[in-house]
Amino acid sequence: MIDQKTPEEGAGNPGYEVGDEVYAQHRSGPCVGKVVAHGKHGATLDIGGKHHSVHWRHVLGAKKRATQHLNVVDEGEDGMIVEGADKRRRYVAVPPDAREDRMVVKSLSGHRMVTFAKAQKPTEGGDAAAPATFKAGDKVAFEAGEFSGAGVIVGDPGRDGAYVRDDSGRLHQVRWTEMKGAATDPS
């Protein structure tokens, strides 16, 4: 008689990558570890400087996902092929509701959400001069799609934009093309 595998045993990697920090069930109780390697049945976690092999069924969830830098190799109507720094290629499906707005595409790949932003072609002479006009501490207004706001530039502005902190304390990444100029005081 052949024993059939339970769905949990054959499920494989639930979507974690090297560098992710995860919660795992250890003999001594729940703990946090960093994924240093993974395979079909489990992962090797760095827990307190020591490596521990953990089955996927003992991984409780993600604490922090590692940033993935992916390049789009080929793009179609239903998805795209992306390639990571490790030269490994993956297919990412594009949900139907995100197909019309190709500026930002969100896709679910296993348990991982991936956000892609298409690069904008620089306008002639426009974007390169923008950092010189704004500096840290300047009050600016911005508009991104249907959202508009105002705040103070924090830190050194970059080539593509700046971080703006609004009155509620929330931090926004604002591109130069989204800046509407200096914010006016209502007083």
N, C-alpha and C positions, 0 to 999 in steps of 0.2 A: 504494500500500500504506500502511495506517495502522499506525504504531508503537504497540504496546500498552505501557501504563505498567507498570513493575514494581510489586509491592505496596509496596515501600519508598517509592517516589515519591508514590503516592497516599494514603499512610497518614495524613498530616496531623499535627496536634499530638498528641504522645503523652501529654498530660495535664499540661503545665506551664502555670503562670499567671504574670502580671506580678508581680514581687517575688520569685519563686523564685530561688535561687542554684543554678547548674548547672555541671557539668564539661563542657567542650567541647574538641574537637580543633582547635587553631589551627596555622598554618604552623610556628610555633616549638615546638609541642608542646602537651600538655594544659594547660588553664588553667581558672580559675574566673571566671564572669561572672554578672551579675544580669540576669534577663529584664526588659526595659523595654517590649517589644512582641512580639507573636507573630502568626503567620498560618498559612495552610495548608502552606506549604513550609519555613518556618523561623522563626527568632526574631532579634530585635535584642538583643544582649547588651552590657551595660556592663562592659567589661574594662579595669581600670586607668584609669577615667575617660574612655575612648573607646568609641564605639558601633561594634560589629561585627555584620554580618549573617551568620548561621550557619544552614546547612541542618539540618533535623532529624536527618539521618543523621550529622551531626558532633557532636550533643549526646550525651554519653556517659552521663549520669545526673544525679540530683539531689544536691546537697550539703545544701541546707536548703530546705524548703518554706515559703512565706509563709503566715501565719495568715489563714484565710478566715473572715469574719464573715457568716454566712448566717441568714436568717429563713425559717422554714417557712411557705409560703403556703397549701399544701393537702396533706393527708396521707391516704393510703389504706392498704389491706392490703399491697400490693406495693411501695409506695414513697412518695415525697413530692416536691413541687415546692418548690424553695428559691429565694430571691432574694438576691443579693449587694448590697453597697453601690452597685455600678454599675448597679443595677436590672435586671441580666441574670438571667433565670430559667433553672434547670436542673432536670432530673428526676434523682433519686437513687433507685436501686433498693435495696430492703431485702432482704438475704439471708434465705432461709426460716428458718435457725437463729436469727436475731435478731428474728423477728417476735413471739415471745411476750413477751420482756422489752422493753417500749417505753421504759424509763427511759433506756437508752443503746443507740443503734443504730449499728453500723459498716457502712459500705457501700463497695464499690469502684466508682469512677467513672473508667474508663480506667485509669491507673496510679496514681491518687490515692486514698488512704484518707481517708474523712471520718468524723468522730465527732460525733454529736449528743447532747446531753443535754437532756431535757425539763425545763423549769423546774418547781420544786416550789412549791406554794402555801404561803405562810408559815403556820405554826400560830399560833393566837391568843396573842400575847404571848410565845411561846416563843423564837423565833429572834432577835428584836430584843434580848432581854436577854442572850443568850449571850456576846457579845464582852466584856461587863463582867465576867463571871465568870472569864475566862481572859486571861492576858497572856503576853508573850514570856518564855521560860524555864520556864514551867509544864510539869510532866510530866503527860502525859495518855494514856489508853488509848482506842482507837477500834476500830470494827467496821464494815466495808463489805462487805456480802454475806457470803460465806464467809470473807473475810480479816479477821483481827483482829491488832492490833499495839499498840505503845506507843512513845512517844518524847517529845521536847521541842519545844514550840512555838517556831518561829524567826520573827523579824520581827513586825510588828504584825498582830494578828488582824483579819480583815475582817468585813464584814457577814454573809457567808454561811458563813465558816469560817476555817481557818488552815492554814499550812504546818507539818507536823510532821516532824522528822528522827528516824528510828529509830536503834537501836544500830549498825546496819551502815553508817549514813551516808546512806541513801536518803531522799529527800524525798517526802512524800506531801501531796496536797491533801485535806484532811479537812473535810467539812461539819459544822456544829454538830449536825445530827441524827445524825451518825455517832459523835460523842464520847460516851464512856461514863464520863467523869469523870476524876478525878486517878488517875494510875498509882500502884500500890502497889509499894514496894520489897520484893523477896523476903527481905531480911535481917531 
